[in-house]
Amino acid sequence: MFDQIATRLLEGQFICEATAPGQFRELADPRFRDDVDAFLGKLKRKLTLTPNGQAYYATWVRVGSDQRTDAKRAMTTIKQTLRPVIQFIELCMDSQGSDAAPAPGDRLDYATLLKRVAENPHLLERLREFGNLGKEFTASDASPSAMLTKVFQQLERAGYIVLFNREQESWRFTGKLDYYYQVLAFLMENETDIHTEQKDDDPESGRLF
Amino acid sequence: MSDSTPVQVLLSQLFKASGTVSRAYYNGEVTKDDENATDIELLRRNRLLAPGIRDTFQLRSAFRHFLNTALSTQRLFAVGADFGGYFGRLDSLITEHSYALQEGRDAACEQYEFDIREAISDIADAIDDELTLLHALVETKFAAVSTIAEKRRQNQHYQARTEKLVTLLENFHFSDFAEQLAGKDNLDLAFHSLLQERIPAFREQLKSILQQLNQYLFEFRQIEERAQMVRAFSLHLKRKPDWMPCNWDERTNPPEWVTLAAPIALECSPDVAQPESEALLREIAATIPATADIRVERRQPGAGELESTETVVLLATPPIKKAVRAYFAEVAGSPEWISARHWWCRNPSLIGNVREDVWLLRLLAEDERVGVGRKWSFRRIARTHPVFDGNLIISDILAGRPGI
């Protein structure tokens, strides 16, 4: 198991309950985790857990001049995935009429989502908007199924969803979603213009809880 | 004359009216008509059905509660058992039993003992039912309601109820009951085995559920916060379509999420010298076809076809085979010996990723394969192995045209 976990982490993948349940459970053991961390340490990496404990991944122990290129690459990826992922999350929330943002491990039925999107012009318009995000989101034809399939493919490639039942076309959100929410929370708190905008919009938000 | 007990009579009557009971349970009420009039009268006589509004009838609460418990049906904000009342009844029964015993009223004593056993069972069953209900709610995360706000309110309701029950079980003086029941063998045994010995387990289970409910409350709040964050961020992106985050990677101390380590492409080669890998490697080698790959060209979907519809089979020649042919062709036209290793160095485009040692072995194999029909001369630059007799260490091969 150690070799599989170490390989997966070195390959830059996230380990969570949805993508590798056995490996994720193995990492719950603190001593095993320390062993993995020590191994990664020899390669200037460390084992990192997302804020809500939903996924493990490897980060640099220290970001020096050698690691700047990687940090830039990670930042570029974030910039490229910010809009598509948030649009997808909103599409899921709106199609279910839910006031809850999806969490890692939540089930996502392709057929149900497609049916709701196809029946609702507003949701269909939201789906079409993915085409404005770049050619990787542009489907070969304008049918809802082609467009939604394209979106699913891109989200899967980015590591945010994983297929767990091919026959039923059932998917799950992965633990990487926790990483995405971490980025979102950070930007909400630290990007000056969003922060100010938030305060102007909802002065009472702080009192809700 | 029948020997049936009142319980059997009641159950047989209930069986006759089962359809009406089921409709009243699932629909919440039943309207009287010609078909169910007899059933309704029967159920009313047994005090199982009560009049509702607008000529409808509904199940009486005790009966409905029994069905809810028996069928483990989730009810929103379900009414919990009145544990205070149960314990109070047990206390009163034990006191009255003592008086009856002191006054020598044997018949009353027997009746009280029967009721005390029942009261003990009532308490144990009520706690057990409460645990079953709470377990179901916790496992499904309040699946009966859909919105997070509702789930949070349900969570708070059951949290408060569980807390009360835990406090009751922690503070109640069971020793008082135990002392009063001491010496009355059957009652003492019933009290110990049905209740007192199970109380610590009940308490632990309730505490675990309470912990879970506290965790859920935290999670529900987090989900709400997350949804607000998603909506707010999305709104921001819609307002400012060209917005991009700052380059947080350029900060002296970048945030953790930007310090993702670069992925490493890992590739391994098997160690062919390892005897333990031999069987597996042989198995892999056996699966590699000895002949050239056959590539079948088929018509592309949607592409027109003008002439033949027959499938065209093309034999793809492996690069090493092409290189061997090119080498011997050059040899045939050259007046000098040509070193195989030099040729390997000079022609990387023809050789591809074939290793030098594999190249030499391949030439030797080709020479042996062609045999007497060969159109070249062959010289091996070799020496004997210092340890293994009969083996040769070949350092190069020279090939020239015949008769050179």
Chai-1 contact restraints between the chains, C-beta under 6 A:
chainA,res_idxA,chainB,res_idxB,connection_type,confidence,min_distance_angstrom,max_distance_angstrom,comment,restraint_id
A,T7,B,L266,contact,1.0,0.0,6.0,A-B,restraint_1
A,L10,B,I264,contact,1.0,0.0,6.0,A-B,restraint_2
A,E11,B,P263,contact,1.0,0.0,6.0,A-B,restraint_3
A,G12,B,P263,contact,1.0,0.0,6.0,A-B,restraint_4
A,R45,B,A261,contact,1.0,0.0,6.0,A-B,restraint_5
A,A58,B,A261,contact,1.0,0.0,6.0,A-B,restraint_6
A,T59,B,T259,contact,1.0,0.0,6.0,A-B,restraint_7
A,T59,B,L260,contact,1.0,0.0,6.0,A-B,restraint_8
A,T59,B,A261,contact,1.0,0.0,6.0,A-B,restraint_9
A,W60,B,T259,contact,1.0,0.0,6.0,A-B,restraint_10
A,W60,B,A261,contact,1.0,0.0,6.0,A-B,restraint_11
A,V63,B,P254,contact,1.0,0.0,6.0,A-B,restraint_12
A,V63,B,T259,contact,1.0,0.0,6.0,A-B,restraint_13
A,D70,B,A262,contact,1.0,0.0,6.0,A-B,restraint_14
A,A71,B,D249,contact,1.0,0.0,6.0,A-B,restraint_15
A,A71,B,P254,contact,1.0,0.0,6.0,A-B,restraint_16
A,A71,B,V258,contact,1.0,0.0,6.0,A-B,restraint_17
A,K72,B,D249,contact,1.0,0.0,6.0,A-B,restraint_18
A,A74,B,V258,contact,1.0,0.0,6.0,A-B,restraint_19
A,A74,B,L260,contact,1.0,0.0,6.0,A-B,restraint_20
A,M75,B,D249,contact,1.0,0.0,6.0,A-B,restraint_21
A,M75,B,V258,contact,1.0,0.0,6.0,A-B,restraint_22
A,K79,B,M244,contact,1.0,0.0,6.0,A-B,restraint_23
A,I86,B,S234,contact,1.0,0.0,6.0,A-B,restraint_24
A,I89,B,V230,contact,1.0,0.0,6.0,A-B,restraint_25
A,E90,B,S234,contact,1.0,0.0,6.0,A-B,restraint_26
A,D99,B,T147,contact,1.0,0.0,6.0,A-B,restraint_27
A,D99,B,I148,contact,1.0,0.0,6.0,A-B,restraint_28
A,D99,B,A227,contact,1.0,0.0,6.0,A-B,restraint_29
A,A100,B,I148,contact,1.0,0.0,6.0,A-B,restraint_30
A,A100,B,I223,contact,1.0,0.0,6.0,A-B,restraint_31
A,A100,B,A227,contact,1.0,0.0,6.0,A-B,restraint_32
A,A101,B,R226,contact,1.0,0.0,6.0,A-B,restraint_33
A,A101,B,A227,contact,1.0,0.0,6.0,A-B,restraint_34
A,A101,B,V230,contact,1.0,0.0,6.0,A-B,restraint_35
A,Q182,B,W257,contact,1.0,0.0,6.0,A-B,restraint_36
A,V183,B,W257,contact,1.0,0.0,6.0,A-B,restraint_37
A,L184,B,M229,contact,1.0,0.0,6.0,A-B,restraint_38
A,L184,B,F233,contact,1.0,0.0,6.0,A-B,restraint_39
A,F186,B,P255,contact,1.0,0.0,6.0,A-B,restraint_40
A,L187,B,P245,contact,1.0,0.0,6.0,A-B,restraint_41
A,M188,B,M229,contact,1.0,0.0,6.0,A-B,restraint_42
A,E191,B,P245,contact,1.0,0.0,6.0,A-B,restraint_43
A,I194,B,H236,contact,1.0,0.0,6.0,A-B,restraint_44
A,E197,B,H236,contact,1.0,0.0,6.0,A-B,restraint_45
A,Q198,B,A232,contact,1.0,0.0,6.0,A-B,restraint_46
A,F209,B,R221,contact,1.0,0.0,6.0,A-B,restraint_47
